[in-house]
């Protein structure tokens, strides 16, 4: 599992301790101590990114792991000591009982290799330590002189292998792609989701986790959630972090996108969101996204006041997560742009005259999905984004919807827009008199009930602009 101590991490730990011991022990040759000393910073270089980036959780050592490892080490040490004494008895005294015991020990080890689970890399390392413990200490070393020049490249390769996950290594517990495929094929969707959530918390920039979430949501018929997850899977990482696994390949994204398109086309009515259009825009197919939005326009034309299509185009482009769509959307009729907003379930209202015109259009979006409450704000030229993890509650209350609740009038500090459920305040967006804007979450709220909820609120200028 992802919390087991992997073989690479175990060798890094014990190898580092051995390097320190050899470097400080004056009984070892100077060249050996020098190489060991040079290996220490290499191992530190490998360990620091793991611990600093959150990957150290995959090498976490629990009390059970420590106790089991110490017991295994002690057992291997006693096994090697007993076997060594028995071999001496056989060689020097030709004892038949000792020979029989050696054969019995060998058969036991052979049975363990065949019948027990496959040993991990750190088991072999422990076996080597235990076997070396039975060797008498020698003051002279007969190791070839040129052998020491191989130590540094081996240490460098070892450090590189520990710090990076190779997708081809299917036994690495950090290679969650293998476990995700196994969970998906077995229909263990909840376990798959929990596993991906764990890795997403450790590496927020990870994208392959969203790919598996999209596949799971599509299999369960959750098309909006699948679209949001697929959009996150193909988006560039929002943080400069080292990814555990590389992003999903286009050969994997394209079939999933086609399946999602076919599932949406089979619906009796247009979906109440433009999440799939956002996927197309993110995937460099803006023209296809706009064509699909036109195809899903309602034949009913909404009545709107005379206004420049610019403000509507800015609002729709923000919902589409594609600023480059603003220019072509300005060529649309304002009624069609408002129809897109209505299709998404947006509440569209004229802004009070006292509200700053420079902060319009104001678009507030709250999406509670993918185990995260995501809040996005577009206000004039300013953009804000915040997210709250939806942690599972011990007792899950009924799911609730969310809605934006604006102040009806300006206060002494400015304007406030509250994101609420029926009984709880989740977050507040503040537009202050000095022009500053802030997203303030309510840390005492329990948003675990908001899964799959959505709310969109739009304030538009009054009159032509």
Secondary structure, 3 states (H helix, E strand, C coil): CCCCCCHHHHHHHHHHHHHHHHHHCCCCCHHHHHHHHHHHHHHHHHHHHHHHCCHHHHHCCCHHHHHHHHHHHHHHHHHHHHHHHHHHHHHHHCCHHHHHHHHHHHHHHHHHHHHCCCCCHHHHHHHHHHHHHCCCCCCCCCCCHHHHHHHHHHHHHHHHHHHCCCCCCCCCCCCHHHHHHHHHHHCCHHHHHHHHHHHHHHCCCCCHHHHHHHHHHHHCCCHHHHHHHHHHHHCCCCCCCCCCCCCCCHHHHHHHHHHHHHHHHCCCCCCCCCHHHHHHHHCCCHHHHHHHHHHCCCCCCCCCCCCCHHHHHHHHHHHCCCCCHHHHHCCCCHHHHHHHHHHCCCEEEECCCCCCHHHCCEEEEEEEECCEEEEEEEECCEEEEEEEECCCCCCCCCCCCCEEEECCCCCCCEEEEEEECCCCEEEEEEEECCCCEEEEECCCCCHHHCCCEEEEEEEECCCCC
